[in-house]
Amino acid sequence: MPTESALKFVGAPTWEALSGHPVHTGVWDDVNQVPHVSLGRWADLVVVAPATANLLARAAVGLADDLLTNTLLTATCPVLLAPAMHTEMWLHPATQANVATLRSRGIEVIEPAVGRLTGADSGPGRLPEPEDLFARVLAVLAAGPLAGRRVIVSAGGTREPLDPVRYLGNRSSGRQGYAIAEVAADMGADVTVVSAHVGIPVPHGVDVVEAGTAADMLDAMHTASADADVVIMTAAVADFRPDAVRESKIKKVDGADPEPITLVRNPDILVELVGRRRPGQVIVGFAAETAPDEGALLELARDKVARKGCDLLVANDVGGERVFGRDTTRALILDGSGTVLADVAGTKVDLARRLLEAVADRLDDR
Ligand code: C5P
C-alpha cells in the first residue's frame, strides 16, 4: 500500500507486477469494498517499511488522508513501523515525541539501524536489513522459536572499586551480550539483559537491569534467573576484587612505594546459577581465552564446560585485538559433554543466532 511519496521512488506498475495485486494509494478506488476500513480489519499484521518522519507524524496525530493512514486507524492487529530517515530528522524532538506517542499506544516502532544513509552521511536512521525486519515480524506474530520463553543475558564487564575514583575493570564492550539479547527478542523471547558498563544502546524491546560489580551482578542474576527458561552468562565478571574499598582516594606519597593491593576471589556466578538450575532451564557460559592454537582453545573450553557444569559453552580466542569492541568474532559452541556443535566466524549477531538455535533445540528436547 504505497503512499504518494513512495510512488516517487518505485512506480505502481513495479509493485503490481511483483506482488500480483492491484496497487492503490487513495481511498477513492474500489469504494464498493470500503477498503479504507476493510483492509485494516482484515490484516493479521500491518508493517510500514520504510516509515518516513512524515508518516510517523501523520500516524501520531491520527490523520486519515490516504489509504495507508486510514488503514492504520482501522487496524485491530499489531502494527510495526520501521522508521528510515536522515539522522537529524530521526533525532528531532518532534519525531521522538511522535515515536513515544505511537509506542504508548502499543505500536511497535523499531529502532532504526546505524549506517550509511541515502546521501554521503551516516548515523542512526537507516532502514534495518530485510532479514532483521522479517525476524521482527516473526517475533510480533509470536511465531519465533523462543516465543513464550524468558531469557536472561548478562553483558559487559564488571568494575571492582579500589577507592572512590579507581576500579579494576576489563575490556569487554557488551556487544556480544547485546547481540544475543536482540536476536533472542527477535526470536520471540521475553528478554532481560543484566548489564555491566555497556556503552551502546539497549536493543529495542529488551528490559535492562544495571549491575556494576560482580556482587551486584550475582544479586541481579539470582533474581532475574529465578523464573527464566534460559540464562546466558556473556558478561566478563571480574574473578578478583580488592579486599577492601578505600573510603578516600589513595594518595601518592613522595619517596614512598605505593601500598600493595590485596585481591580476594569473587563468587563464580555461573557455577552458582548452575547449582540452583530450575528443571528444564538451559544455562550457557562463555570462555574468553588467549590460546596459542585451535587445539589448545578446545582443550581449555572442554575443561571449562566440565568445571562449570553449564549446558552450552561459547569459547573464543580474545587475543590479538580480534574480539573486544569489534563487531566480528570467531567462536566454538560446545555442548555440556564437550562436543563441538558449531565453529562460527562472522558478526556477533551471526554467533548469537547460531547459539540461540542450539538453545532452542535444547528447550524443545526438555
Ligand atoms: O572462569 P572464567 O572467568 O573463564 O569463566 C567464564 C564464564 O564464567 C563466563 O560465562 C562468565 O560470565 C562466568 N563467570 C561468572 N562469575 C565469575 C567469573 C566468570 O559467572 N566470577
Residues whose N, C-alpha, C, O or C-beta is under 5 A from the ligand:
A	BS01	C5P	M233 T234 A235 A236 V237 A238 D239 N266 P267 D268 I269 L270 V284 G285 F286 A287
